[in-house]
Amino acid sequence: MLQERKRISELLDGFDAEMKTRGLAVTTRLRRLSCITPLVAFHEERGAEWLDGALIAEFLSVSRERFADSEKYMRYFTAIRRSVEQFIAYARGDDIVWNNPMKGSTYNLTPEFQHIADSYINSGDMHPNTRNDARWVVHKYFSWLAEQGYENLNSVGAHQLQKFLLSCTQKMSFNSLRNVSLHLKKLYAYLYGTGQSASEFRELLSFKVNRETKVFRPMPKGDLARVISAIDRATIAGKREYAAMLLGAVLGLRACDVAALKLADIDWVNGRINFVQSKTGNPATLPLTEDVGEALRDYILYGRRNTGDHRVFQSLRAPYGALASAVTVGEIYDKCCKRAGLDDGKRFHTLRRTLATAMVTNGVDISNVAQTLCDKDVDSVKRYISLDSNHLKICALSFAGIAPIGGDVL
């Protein structure tokens, strides 16, 4: 029998908290929430505040019909159905079978390797995302050693480490290989520091692996202006949309940080926004610009209900709780784009990308761009240089004087 003590929006918050407790990665949690959020909206559109079995069946039926035309897209329905089944199991209080447990837990380790892995992972104050990545790398490495006949680290040295890395290069992408190198380096620094290894193997593990990154196009200035101007700021929904969109377009906040922003994070006296980044766990401070401050003030005073939740952005329907997740911020962005006649999809991150590209194009130093985006890794900002076509043309070399094979001089 479905729970009757909690509204569906409260169940969604509890389900997300349960996934955090289980150690699921942020991307996994967001993927599952993106499958369940439409179910919540389906209930709200029909005025249902409580989880209803008949509406669940209707929602799944509509979803199946939506993706039935293509075998490829039926995978999306399968993901939706599985996430909804887990959500229902949570609501009922049943035991949930998590398809994606904590990374690395599927590897079978010897008792000694398991002890070393647990000690290392719990030794530092790692961000949950980092802890999951570290667990996956360490478990994979120790599992490989066990397959090679090693029960402990007594006879393991540079030769074994090289063989493991070689096996990884044959199976992994550059991004995965980069994670392996990074976390093995941290692991051996820990092992050396605790006397469990005679060396850190620093030189062996210091090889650079370039991360594979896709550089998505920013939103053209004209399109961004159309999206912002199409928001009806006279309505409560419009006040919320305008404030959220400016946080992304002017300050470059991620969707997860917009959803998590608290009233106490806004320092009105000193004109700053102080918050902890959801992705990295690092504290950040951004200027409260006049336009962003006015948008937030208008929404908080004339659009936001005074509830017990201290997060800035709330749902538009009772019980008016905080936004379920970053997915909801993406839906706000998508709605604004469609209203302006743009089919840009649910990529709120486009606003952050557009801001960074505009700064680079206008000649702002890369380090200052990184500081504005609260990104400690300057290299991650350098990708936006490739979108600065005007300045790249200046760097282009002439082909004058170069003679092609069998041809004339250009």
C-alpha positions in Angstrom: 0.0 0.0 0.0 1.4 3.4 -1.0 2.5 5.8 1.7 -0.2 8.3 2.6 1.8 10.4 5.1 4.0 12.2 2.6 3.1 14.3 -0.4 4.7 13.2 -3.7 7.1 16.2 -3.7 8.3 15.2 -0.2 8.8 11.7 -1.3 10.9 12.9 -4.2 13.2 14.8 -1.8 13.4 11.7 0.5 14.2 9.5 -2.5 17.1 11.8 -3.6 18.4 11.8 0.0 18.3 8.0 0.0 20.3 7.8 -3.2 22.9 10.1 -1.6 23.1 7.8 1.4 23.5 4.8 -0.9 26.5 6.5 -2.5 25.1 6.9 -6.0 27.0 9.4 -8.1 25.5 12.9 -8.8 25.0 12.1 -12.5 23.2 8.8 -11.6 21.0 10.6 -9.2 20.1 13.4 -11.7 19.4 10.8 -14.4 16.9 9.0 -12.1 15.4 12.2 -10.9 14.9 13.3 -14.5 12.8 10.1 -15.0 10.7 10.7 -11.9 10.2 14.5 -12.1 7.8 14.1 -15.1 5.7 11.7 -12.9 5.5 14.3 -10.2 4.5 16.9 -12.8 1.9 14.5 -14.1 0.3 14.3 -10.7 0.5 18.0 -10.1 -1.2 18.8 -13.4 -4.1 16.6 -12.3 -4.3 18.2 -8.9 -3.0 15.2 -7.0 -0.6 15.9 -4.1 -0.3 12.2 -3.1 1.1 9.3 -5.1 -1.7 7.6 -6.9 -1.6 4.1 -8.4 -4.0 4.9 -11.2 -2.0 8.0 -12.2 1.2 6.0 -12.1 -0.2 3.4 -14.5 -1.6 6.2 -16.8 1.8 8.0 -16.8 3.7 4.8 -17.8 1.2 4.1 -20.5 1.6 7.6 -22.0 5.4 7.3 -21.7 5.4 4.0 -23.5 3.3 5.4 -26.4 5.6 8.3 -26.6 8.7 6.2 -27.3 7.0 3.2 -29.0 7.8 4.3 -32.6 11.5 3.6 -32.2 13.3 0.6 -30.7 16.2 3.0 -30.0 14.1 5.4 -27.9 12.3 2.6 -26.0 15.5 2.5 -23.9 14.4 5.8 -22.5 11.0 4.3 -21.5 12.8 1.4 -19.9 14.9 3.8 -17.8 11.8 5.7 -16.8 10.0 2.5 -15.8 12.9 1.3 -13.7 13.3 4.6 -11.9 9.5 4.8 -11.2 9.5 1.3 -9.9 12.3 2.2 -7.5 10.5 5.4 -6.5 7.3 3.4 -5.7 9.3 0.8 -3.7 10.8 3.7 -1.7 7.3 5.2 -1.1 6.0 1.8 0.1 9.0 1.3 2.4 10.1 -1.8 0.5 13.7 -2.9 0.1 15.1 -1.3 -3.0 17.4 -3.2 -5.4 19.9 -0.5 -6.6 21.1 -1.3 -10.1 24.1 1.0 -9.6 25.6 0.5 -6.1 28.6 2.4 -4.9 31.3 2.3 -7.6 33.8 -0.4 -7.1 31.7 -2.6 -4.8 31.2 -5.2 -7.6 34.8 -6.1 -7.4 35.8 -9.0 -5.2 38.8 -8.2 -3.0 40.9 -10.2 -0.6 40.4 -9.3 3.0 43.7 -7.4 3.2 43.1 -5.4 0.0 39.5 -4.6 1.2 40.9 -3.3 4.5 43.5 -1.1 2.7 40.9 0.2 0.3 38.4 1.1 3.1 41.2 2.7 5.2 42.3 4.9 2.2 38.8 6.0 1.1 37.9 6.9 4.7 41.2 8.6 5.4 40.5 12.0 3.9 37.7 14.5 3.6 36.8 13.6 0.1 33.8 15.0 -1.8 31.2 12.3 -2.4 31.9 12.4 -6.2 35.6 12.1 -5.6 35.1 9.3 -3.1 33.1 7.3 -5.6 35.8 7.7 -8.3 38.5 6.8 -5.9 36.6 3.7 -4.8 36.2 2.6 -8.4 39.9 3.0 -9.2 41.2 1.4 -6.0 38.9 -1.6 -6.2 39.7 -2.1 -9.9 43.4 -2.0 -9.2 43.3 -4.3 -6.2 41.0 -6.7 -8.1 43.4 -6.9 -10.9 46.3 -7.6 -8.5 44.2 -10.4 -7.0 43.7 -11.9 -10.5 47.5 -11.8 -11.0 47.9 -13.9 -7.8 48.8 -11.2 -5.3 47.0 -11.3 -2.0 48.7 -8.2 -0.6 51.2 -5.4 -1.5 54.3 -7.2 -0.3 55.6 -8.1 -3.7 53.9 -5.4 -5.7 56.2 -2.8 -7.3 56.7 -0.6 -10.4 56.5 -3.6 -12.8 53.1 -4.6 -11.6 51.9 -1.1 -11.6 53.1 -0.6 -15.2 51.3 -3.8 -16.4 48.1 -2.6 -14.8 48.3 0.8 -16.5 49.1 -0.9 -19.8 46.0 -3.1 -19.5 43.9 0.0 -18.8 45.2 1.8 -21.9 43.9 -1.1 -24.0 40.3 -0.9 -22.6 39.6 2.6 -21.3 38.9 6.0 -22.8 41.3 8.9 -22.2 38.9 10.2 -19.5 38.8 7.0 -17.6 42.6 6.6 -17.9 43.1 10.0 -16.5 41.0 9.2 -13.5 43.0 6.0 -13.0 46.3 7.8 -13.1 45.1 10.6 -10.7 43.7 8.3 -8.1 46.5 5.8 -8.2 48.9 8.7 -7.6 46.9 9.7 -4.5 46.6 6.1 -3.3 50.4 5.5 -3.4 51.0 8.8 -1.7 48.8 7.5 1.1 50.4 4.1 1.1 53.9 5.6 1.2 52.9 8.0 4.0 51.5 5.2 6.1 54.5 2.9 5.5 52.6 0.4 3.4 54.7 1.1 0.2 58.4 1.7 -0.2 57.7 4.3 -2.9 55.1 6.8 -4.1 56.0 5.9 -7.8 55.5 9.6 -8.4 57.4 9.7 -11.8 55.6 6.6 -13.1 52.2 8.0 -12.2 52.8 11.6 -13.3 52.2 11.0 -17.0 49.7 13.5 -18.5 46.5 12.2 -20.0 44.5 14.8 -21.9 40.8 14.7 -21.1 38.4 14.2 -24.0 36.0 17.2 -24.0 33.2 18.3 -26.2 33.0 22.0 -26.8 29.3 22.9 -27.2 28.3 26.1 -28.9 27.1 29.0 -26.7 23.8 30.7 -27.2 24.0 33.6 -29.6 23.5 37.0 -27.9 20.4 37.7 -29.9 18.8 34.4 -28.8 19.7 35.0 -25.1 18.1 38.4 -25.3 14.9 36.9 -26.8 14.7 34.3 -24.1 15.1 36.8 -21.3 12.7 39.3 -22.8 10.0 36.7 -23.3 9.7 36.1 -19.5 6.6 37.6 -18.0 8.0 39.1 -14.9 4.5 40.2 -13.7 3.7 36.6 -12.7 5.1 34.5 -9.9 6.4 32.0 -12.3 8.0 34.7 -14.4 9.8 36.3 -11.3 11.2 32.8 -10.5 12.3 32.2 -14.1 13.9 35.6 -14.4 15.9 35.3 -11.2 17.1 31.8 -12.1 18.0 32.7 -15.6 20.1 35.7 -14.6 22.0 33.6 -12.0 23.1 31.4 -14.9 23.6 34.1 -17.6 25.2 36.9 -15.5 27.0 34.9 -12.7 27.5 31.6 -14.5 26.0 29.4 -11.7 25.4 25.8 -12.4 21.8 24.4 -12.2 22.6 22.4 -9.1 23.9 25.6 -7.3 20.8 27.5 -8.3 18.5 24.8 -6.9 20.6 24.6 -3.7 21.0 28.4 -3.1 19.8 29.4 0.3 18.5 32.7 1.6 21.4 33.0 4.0 23.8 32.7 1.0 22.8 36.2 -0.2 24.8 38.9 1.6 22.7 41.9 0.8 24.8 44.3 2.9 28.1 43.5 1.2 26.7 42.7 -2.2 27.9 39.1 -2.4 26.6 35.6 -2.9 28.5 33.1 -0.7 27.8 29.4 -1.4 29.3 25.9 -1.5 29.5 24.5 -5.0 27.5 21.3 -5.2 29.8 19.8 -7.9 33.1 20.3 -6.1 32.2 21.0 -2.5 34.4 24.2 -2.6 33.2 27.5 -1.2 32.7 30.3 -3.7 31.9 34.0 -3.6 30.4 36.0 -6.4 29.4 39.6 -6.7 25.7 40.4 -6.3 25.3 42.5 -9.4 22.5 45.1 -9.5 20.4 43.2 -12.1 20.8 39.9 -10.3 20.1 41.4 -6.9 17.0 43.2 -8.2 15.7 40.0 -9.8 16.2 38.0 -6.6 14.6 40.7 -4.5 11.6 40.9 -6.7 11.1 37.1 -6.6 11.8 36.7 -2.8 9.5 39.6 -1.8 6.7 39.3 -4.3 6.8 35.7 -5.6 8.3 33.4 -3.0 6.1 32.0 -0.2 7.3 32.2 3.4 7.7 28.5 4.2 10.0 26.7 6.5 12.5 25.8 3.8 15.4 28.2 3.6 16.3 27.6 -0.1 15.6 30.5 -2.4 13.7 28.8 -5.2 10.5 26.9 -4.6 7.9 24.9 -6.6 4.9 26.8 -7.8 2.3 24.4 -6.3 1.5 23.3 -2.8 3.2 22.3 -0.5 5.6 24.9 -2.1 8.8 23.1 -1.1 12.2 23.7 -2.5 13.0 22.6 -6.1 13.5 18.8 -6.3 16.8 19.0 -8.1 18.9 20.6 -10.8 16.6 18.9 -13.3 13.8 21.3 -12.4 16.1 24.3 -13.1 16.8 22.7 -16.5 13.1 22.5 -17.1 12.7 26.2 -16.3 15.4 27.0 -18.9 13.8 24.7 -21.4 10.4 26.4 -20.9 11.9 29.8 -21.4 13.7 28.8 -24.6 10.5 27.3 -26.1 8.5 30.4 -25.2 11.0 32.4 -27.2 10.7 30.0 -30.1 14.0 28.2 -29.5 14.4 24.5 -29.2 17.5 24.5 -27.1 16.7 21.5 -24.8 17.1 21.3 -21.0 20.7 22.5 -20.9 20.9 25.3 -18.3 24.6 24.9 -18.5 24.4 26.7 -21.9 24.1 30.0 -19.9 27.4 29.3 -18.1 29.1 28.4 -21.4 27.7 31.5 -23.1 29.1 33.8 -20.3 32.5 32.2 -20.4 32.7 32.5 -24.2 31.6 36.1 -24.1 34.4 36.9 -21.6 37.1 35.2 -23.6 35.9 36.9 -26.8 36.0 40.3 -25.1 39.6 39.7 -24.1 39.2 38.8 -20.5 42.2 36.9 -19.1 41.7 33.2 -18.8 42.6 33.2 -15.1 39.9 35.9 -14.5 37.4 33.9 -16.4 38.2 30.9 -14.2 37.8 33.0 -11.1 34.5 34.3 -12.3 33.2 30.8 -12.8 34.7 29.7 -9.5 36.7 27.1 -11.3 40.2 26.3 -9.9 41.2 24.4 -13.0 42.2 27.0 -15.5 42.6 24.3 -18.2 38.9 23.6 -18.1 38.3 27.2 -19.2 40.7 27.1 -22.1 38.3 25.1 -24.2 36.3 28.3 -24.7 39.2 29.8 -26.7 38.3 27.5 -29.6 35.0 29.4 -29.8 36.7 32.8 -30.2 36.8 32.7 -34.0 37.7 36.4 -34.3 40.9 36.2 -32.3 41.7 32.8 -33.8 41.8 34.4 -37.2 44.5 36.7 -36.1 46.7 33.6 -35.2 46.1 31.9 -38.5 49.2 31.5 -40.7 49.2 32.3 -44.4 49.7 29.6 -47.0 51.6 32.0 -49.3 54.8 30.4 -50.6 53.8 26.9 -49.8 54.1 24.6 -52.9 51.8 21.5 -52.9 53.3 18.3 -54.4 53.0 18.4 -58.1 51.5 21.9 -58.1 52.3 25.6 -58.4 53.3 27.9 -55.6 50.3 29.4 -53.9 
